[in-house]
Amino acid sequence: MCDRDHSQEELEYFQARGLVTRKQFGVMLGAGIAMMLPKVANAVTVTESEVKVKTPDGTADCYFVHPSAGTAPGVVVWPDIFGLRPAFRQMGKRLAESGYSVLVVNPFYRKQPAPTASKGAATPIPEVMPLMQSLAEATTTTDAKAFIGWLDQQASVAKNRKIGTQGYCMGGFLAFRTAAAVPDRVGAVATFHGANLVPNLPGAAKSKAQFLIAIAESDDKQAPNDKTVLKDTFAKAGLPAEIEVYPTMHGWCPPDTNVYNMEQAEKAWSRLLALYGKALA
């Protein structure tokens, strides 16, 4: 997951499937591939801005984007270990164009404002690992409450509808902690190639949310029992949970990673919209 460099295993994965040569992979890695996400059908007009959110520990720099007219359910987006960057602004805007008021946060604001990764998604993991390790459960809890409280102060956020939260890589356990922090407000939680989910499961299982857990095949091979633990725990808690292993690599959803998989990312995107369509209606 986020605690190791995936370059070698990604190369082996692609080579085994005849998708790329070592030379081609090196070019991809050096370029830090950036892709444009598919356009949203019937996209609504949105308003976007860079915002500052007060927390008990300071001020978090975030990106806020929402439909320009009316109100919409709020969503807190937790990025991966490479932080708030253009790819996540693009993802947040796409979600807003689908009818949501979206706050994409900088989880590392205590350390530095975004951008927090010198080379975006091509930044070596050891360079950004200390940032992830600085995220304590207690401070994540206060951040989650602050972010949701801020959303509820915005005119574009529907107060009579639940809030969603989604996370990528390390953002997965942050999304779980968000559900635990504000259980009466969070109605949907989605994680994509999420890291450290099982250790953060007890709190999430005490929430009232519905869950979407999209697991990378490469992560499932490293921890094959996690999906069973997740399924059993949510079932015992009586919480709806869609848990699926996707045939792709850890990090496949953000369009700027070197393992971005459009086909599988679009499948995950469709399941996210289905979850929000049910849980935040």
LUMVEX-672271 format. One record per atom (N, C-alpha, C, O): residue in one letter; y, x, z negated. Coordinates in steps of 0.05 Angstrom, whole numbers, plus 5000, padded with zeros to 4 digits. Atoms other than C-alpha are relative to their C-alpha. Layout:
<pts>
AYXZ/...
</pts>
This chain:
<pts>
M497650175000/M500050005000/M502550185000/M502650375015/C497549854999/C507050274984/C499750284988/C501650444991/D500149755015/D504450854944/D498750235016/D498050445004/R501149784984/R501751275001/R501250005028/R502349805037/D499149974973/D503651535070/D497849895019/D495649995018/H502050134984/H500151105122/H499650135028/H497950045043/S500049894973/S501351545183/S497250075011/S496449995033/Q502649924991/Q494351845187/Q498149775003/Q496749755024/E501850224998/E490551205173/E500949815023/E499249685035/E499150164978/E494950835223/E499150125027/E498249985045/L500949864976/L493351355276/L497049955005/L496249885027/E502950044998/E485851295262/E499449715008/E497649665023/Y500450294994/Y486350525264/Y500549955030/Y498949825043/F499350054972/F489750525332/F498150145019/F497450035040/Q501849844983/Q485351075361/Q497349865002/Q496149855023/A502650135001/A479050705340/A499949755018/A497849685028/R499950244983/R481350095379/R501050065028/R501349885044/G499149924973/G483550495440/G502849915007/G503449875030/L497450114995/L490650265432/L502150225004/L504250165016/V498049804999/V494250925428/V498750284997/V496750314984/T500949735004/T493251675435/T501750144978/T503750034970/R498649865020/R495452185384/R502950075009/R504850044994/K497349944990/K501252395429/K501849765001/K504149774993/Q498450254999/Q503551675440/Q500849914972/Q503149824968/F499450085027/F503151535366/F502350184989/F504050084974/G497949825009/G507452155352/G502749925011/G504749934996/V497550094988/V512751895400/V501049754986/V503449724980/M499350245014/M512551215367/M501250054972/M503249944964/L499249945028/L513151505297/L502850135000/L504550074983/G497449874999/G518951955317/G502349825007/G504549864999/A498050184991/A522651395349/A500749794979/A502949674981/G499550215021/G522050935288/G500449735013/G502349585007/I499950234982/I520650365336/I501649764988/I501249684965/A498550235008/A525549785332/A499649785021/A499849845045/M500550224982/M523949105363/M501849774994/M502849744971/M498550255005/M527748465372/M498049774996/M496149755010/L501850225006/L524547855342/L500449785021/L502549755032/P499750224982/P523047255386/P502149804990/P502549774966/K497850195007/K528646735388/K498749754989/K496549674995/V500950255013/V528046105347/V500649765019/V502849735029/A499650244984/A527045465387/A501749814984/A501349764960/N498250195013/N532544965372/N501450124976/N501849994955/A498749865022/A536045475328/A502749874993/A504249795011/V497450105008/V541845215287/V502050224999/V501350464996/T497849805003/T548545565285/T500250084971/T500149924953/V500049905027/V549046015225/V502550164994/V503950255012/T497849845010/T554346365183/T498850224984/T497250174966/E501149775015/E552847065157/E502250164987/E504550184997/S498049835014/S556347525108/S498650204982/S496350164974/E500949815020/E555448125064/E501249914973/E503649864972/V499050115025/V556047894992/V499350184976/V497650364978/K500549855025/K556148174921/K499149794979/K500449594975/V501250185020/V551847844868/V500050134973/V498950354969/K499949895027/K553347964795/K497449964985/K496249754986/T502450015016/T547348124751/T500650124973/T502850234969/P499449885026/P546748334678/P500350305001/P501550424982/D499849714998/D546349054702/D502150115020/D502350355023/G498049914981/G551849074753/G500549805023/G500549565019/T499550164976/T553148824824/T498150085022/T498050315030/A501949954978/A547848764878/A501249935027/A502449715030/D499150054973/D549748824950/D497849865016/D495549955016/C501950174986/C546248294992/C501149905026/C503449915032/Y499350134975/Y546247955059/Y499449704997/Y497149634990/F500350295003/F547247195059/F500549875027/F502649925040/V499850144975/V546146765120/V498949714997/V496849674985/H500850285004/H545746005124/H501049835023/H502849915038/P499150184979/P546545415171/P503049944996/P503949904973/S497150035002/S553945315186/S500849724991/S503049684981/A499350285008/A553644565173/A497849894981/A495449964984/G501850135018/G550444165117/G498850184978/G499950404974/T501349845021/T545844415062/T497150055008/T496049915024/A502849924993/A539044755065/A498750134975/A500150234958/P501449875023/P533745005016/P500750304999/P500950435020/G499449725003/G535245694988/G497450175001/G495350074993/V502249814999/V530746294999/V500950284991/V503050375001/V499549725007/V530746984965/V498050175014/V495550145011/V501749814985/V527947535010/V500150274987/V502250394984/W500249735011/W525448174978/W498950185022/W496750145031/P500949824978/P524848745029/P497850194990/P497150194966/D502049805007/D519649285030/D501350254988/D503750244982/I499049765014/I520449985001/I502350135015/I503850295003/F497849884985/F525350175057/F502649844997/F504749925007/G497650145009/G530249665030/G501549825020/G500549775042/L498350174983/L535749235059/L501150165023/L502450375019/R499349854975/R536949445131/R500249815023/R499649575019/P499750194978/P538249155200/P497649835006/P497949595013/A502350164994/A531048925210/A499849764981/A499049544990/F500150235019/F531348495147/F502349815003/F502149584997/R497850184993/R538148225166/R499149825023/R499749595024/Q501050144976/Q534948025232/Q498049784991/Q498149565000/M502050195010/M529147695195/M501349774984/M500549544987/G498650215016/G533847335147/G501549815018/G501549575013/K498550174981/K538147075204/K498149815015/K498849585019/R502050174986/R532046815241/R499149774982/R498849554991/L500850215018/L529946435179/L502249804996/L501749564994/A497750185002/A536946145171/A500249825024/A500949595022/E499950154976/E536745925243/E497949785001/E498049595017/S502250195003/S530445545224/S500649794979/S499049614974/G499150205019/G534345155171/G499850074970/G499349904954/Y500149915028/Y534645565107/Y502450174993/Y503550305010/S497849835010/S540145885065/S498750244987/S497450224966/V501649775006/V537646595058/V501650234988/V503650314999/L498849775013/L539547155010/L498050235002/L495950224989/V501749764998/V536547825030/V501250214981/V503550294985/V498849845022/V537448284970/V499450305003/V497650385018/N500549715003/N538049024957/N498950044972/N500450044953/P501249985027/P533049114900/P500750264986/P500250294962/F499549735011/F535449834890/F503050044994/F503950264992/Y497149985003/Y542749674877/Y500850164976/Y503050284975/R499449845024/R542450014809/R500250305007/R501750454995/K500049724992/K541150674845/K502150065022/K503550265020/Q498149964979/Q545350594908/Q500249755018/Q498349605019/P499850234982/P548050084957/P498350055025/P497650285031/A501449974975/A544349955022/A501850145021/A504250105021/P502849954997/P542150305064/P498950204980/P500350394972/T501249835021/T537450635014/T497850185011/T496850354997/A502049824987/A532550965063/A501450145023/A502550015041/S498349844981/S535651525104/S499249965029/S501049985047/K500950044973/K531451385166/K498749725005/K497049695021/G501250274998/G529950645157/G497150004995/G496150144977/A502950025004/A522650485164/A498550255008/A496150275003/A501349754993/A521251185190/A500450214977/A499650444980/T499649825022/T523351495123/T497450074986/T495749894981/P502549925014/P517751895089/P499849854973/P501749834958/I500550155025/I514651495032/I500950154975/I502150034957/P499249865024/P515652044980/P503049994995/P503950014972/E497150005004/E523152014992/E501049744987/E503049754972/V499150255012/V523651284972/V498349904977/V499049704964/M501850085022/M517951234922/M501549984973/M501049794958/P498650035026/P522651374862/P501649744998/P502049644976/L498550255001/L526650764881/L498249774992/L498949614975/M501850215008/M520650304877/M499150034971/M498849834957/Q500949965028/Q518450624812/Q502149934980/Q501549914956/S497950075019/S525150454782/S500149704994/S501749614978/L499950295003/L523749704787/L498249904977/L495849864981/A501550095023/A521649484718/A499849695000/A501449565012/E500450295000/E518948784706/E502349864986/E503149644996/A497850145015/A524448614656/A502549985018/A503849775018/T497650014983/T530048794705/T499649835025/T501449705035/T500650184978/T526548444762/T500449714992/T501449545007/T499750275010/T526447824719/T502949914998/T503649695007/T497250075002/T533847844704/T501349995028/T503149825033/D498950014972/D535347994778/D499349745013/D501049615025/A500950254987/A531147404801/A501749764990/A502549595006/K498450225011/K534846934754/K502950015011/K504049805017/A497349974990/A541547214777/A500249925030/A502149785038/F499950064972/F539847154851/F499749705005/F501149585022/I500450294997/I537346434845/I502449854988/I503249655000/G497650125011/G543246264800/G502350015020/G503949825022/W497849974980/W547946534853/W499649815024/W501549695033/L500550194978/L544546134908/L500849724992/L501949575008/D499450275009/D545245504867/D503049944997/D503849714994/Q497050045000/Q552845614865/Q501249975028/Q503549925031/Q499050014972/Q553345614941/Q499949725011/Q498049585007/A499850274989/A555544994977/A497949945021/A497249715026/S502050034979/S550445115032/S497249964990/S495449905006/V502750025011/V544445084985/V499549724989/V501149624973/A500750265009/A541044424973/A499050014971/A497050144965/K500749985029/K540744324897/K497649824993/K496349854973/N502150195006/N535643754902/N497350095013/N495449935015/R502449904987/R530444194938/R499350274987/R501050424980/K500949755013/K526244764911/K500950245016/K501750225039/I499349744987/I527745494927/I497450155007/I495550144992/G502249834992/G523045954964/G500650294995/G502950374993/T499649715002/T521946694956/T497850145016/T495550045015/Q502049864984/Q518347185002/Q500550304997/Q502750404994/G499849725003/G516847924997/G498050155018/G495950055025/Y501549834982/Y514148485040/Y499350264986/Y501150394974/C500949765013/C510049075014/C500749984970/C499749794957/M499350025028/M513149204945/M501449744993/M501449654970/G498750265004/G517048564955/G498149794992/G498949584982/G502050205008/G510548194944/G499949974970/G500049744960/F500150035029/F510248344870/F502749914989/F502849794968/L497350105008/L517748214865/L500249705004/L501449564988/A500150294995/A516647524895/A498349874978/A499149654969/F501750115022/F511047404844/F501749984974/F501649784960/R498450005025/R515747604788/R502349805001/R503149694980/T497950204997/T521147144816/T498949724992/T500249574978/A501250265007/A516446544811/A499549984970/A499949774958/A500550005029/A514746744739/A502749974985/A502749854964/A497450005014/A522146834721/A501449735001/A502749654981/V498650264998/V524546154746/V498049805010/V498249695032/P502250174992/P518345724748/P500749715008/P499449595025/D499250284994/D521945054750/D501749985025/D502249765035/R498250014977/R526345254809/R498650095026/R499250005048/V501449894977/V521645644855/V497749825008/V495949764992/G502150184991/G517245194897/G498150135020/G496050015026/A501749874981/A514345684947/A500350304998/A502550414995/V500149715001/V512246414947/V498350105023/V496150015027/A501549884978/A510146825007/A500150304998/A502250424993/T500149715000/T507847545009/T498650095025/T496649975034/F501149894976/F506347965070/F499450304995/F501250454988/H501049745007/H502248605062/H501150084973/H502250304969/G498949965027/G504248544989/G498650214984/G496150244985/A501149795017/A503249114940/A499949914971/A501649754962/N500250055029/N500949064867/N500149714993/N501449634973/L499950295005/L499848314870/L498349934975/L499249784958/V501850085021/V493948264822/V501250074972/V501049904954/P498849955027/P497548614763/P502249814993/P502849774970/N497850195005/N503248114771/N499149715003/N500849535004/L501150274995/L498647514781/L500349824976/L500949584979/P499950195023/P498647234709/P502549844998/P502549604994/G497450155001/G506047064710/G500349815023/G501249585018/A499750184977/A505946784780/A498249754998/A499049535006/A501950225003/A499946344763/A501049794980/A499949574979/K498950195019/K504046014708/K502449855012/K503649684999/S497850134986/S509245784759/S499149725010/S496849635004/K500650264988/K509445114796/K500150025030/K500649815044/A499549964972/A509745414865/A497449975017/A495249975007/Q502149984980/Q505445394928/Q500250285012/Q502350405014/F500149724992/F503246064955/F498850055028/F497049915037/L501149894975/L502046425021/L499750304996/L501750444992/I500549715004/I498747105015/I498750115025/I496450055031/A501049884975/A498047485081/A499350294994/A501150454990/I501049745008/I493848105069/I499350165025/I498050065043/A500749824978/A493348695118/A497150084998/A496050134976/E502849905000/E486348895139/E499750274987/E497750324973/S500149735012/S487849605119/S500249994970/S498850154956/D499850035029/D489849385049/D497449874988/D496549954967/D502550135009/D483648935043/D497750204998/D496050184980/K502149805001/K479249535058/K500350184975/K498350274964/Q499549845023/Q482549915001/Q499449854974/Q498549964954/A500450165024/A481949334951/A498749745008/A500049535008/P501350244989/P476848834978/P499749774980/P499249544989/N500350215019/N476348444913/N502649854993/N502549634981/D497450135007/D483748274908/D500249725010/D501149544995/K499750274989/K483347674953/K498449794984/K499249564981/T501750185016/T477747374911/T501349944973/T501349724964/V498550045025/V481647484847/V502349815003/V502849634987/L497750174994/L487747164878/L499149715003/L500249524992/K501050274995/K483846564903/K499049864975/K499749634969/D501150115024/D480146454838/D502249934980/D502149724967/T497850045020/T486446524795/T501749765008/T502349594991/F498450234992/F490546034836/F498449744999/F499649534991/A501750245002/A484745544839/A499949904972/A500149664967/K500250075028/K484045554764/K502649894990/K502749714972/A497350105008/A491545444757/A500849755014/A502849635007/G499450244986/G491344864805/G502450035019/G503849845025/L497749954982/L496445194851/L499050045029/L497250205034/P500849974972/P495745114927/P500650295009/P502850395005/A499749734991/A494745794958/A498550055026/A496050015027/E501349924975/E493346015030/E499850304999/E501950444999/I500449725002/I490346705027/I498350095024/I496050005027/E501449924976/E488247055091/E500450305006/E502650415001/V499849724992/V486747765115/V500650005030/V499249885046/Y499149984972/Y490347925180/Y498950265013/Y499050475000/P501249774987/P487048405230/P502150205010/P502450255034/T497949814993/T492648915228/T500650194977/T499250184956/M499449795020/M495849475188/M502149914980/M503849744986/H497950045020/H499949475125/H502750065012/H503150275025/G497349974989/G507249375145/G500449875027/G502349945041/W499950104973/W505948955207/W502249805006/W502749745029/C498150224996/C511448435197/C502950095008/C504049985027/P497249924993/P518348795198/P500050135028/P498350305034/P500149914972/P520148935271/P500850295004/P500750395027/D499349714996/D522449655258/D497950194990/D498450434991/T502149815009/T515949935230/T498450105024/T498449975045/N501649894979/N511350365271/N497349855003/N495749935021/V502450164998/V505749855260/V500649715005/V498949535002/Y499350284995/Y509549225278/Y498149885020/Y497650005042/N501950144983/N504648735308/N501149725006/N500949544989/M498650254995/M508348175343/M498149764998/M498949554987/E501850235000/E502347725352/E499349914972/E499549674965/Q500750075028/Q500247755279/Q502449944983/Q502349784965/A497550065015/A507447755254/A500849715006/A501949574989/E499350274992/E508647115293/E498149794987/E499049574980/K501850185014/K502446805263/K500949974971/K501049754960/A499050005028/A504946995193/A502649844998/A502949684979/W497450154999/W511846715211/W499549705001/W500749554987/S500650294997/S508846045232/S498849894974/S499449664967/R501250095026/R504946005166/R502249984979/R502249814962/L497850015018/L511346165128/L501649745004/L502349614984/L498550244994/L515045595162/L498449754991/L499649554982/A501750235009/A509145125148/A500249984969/A500449754959/L499850015029/L509345315074/L502749894991/L502849704975/Y497350095008/Y516845215068/Y500449715008/Y501749554994/G499850284991/G516344565108/G498849814980/G499749584977/K501350175020/K511644285055/K501250034972/K501949834960/A499349965028/A513944604990/A503049974995/A503749914972/L497150015005/L521544595000/L501249755013/L503649725015/A499050254987/A522043905034/A501449834979/A502449614987/
</pts>
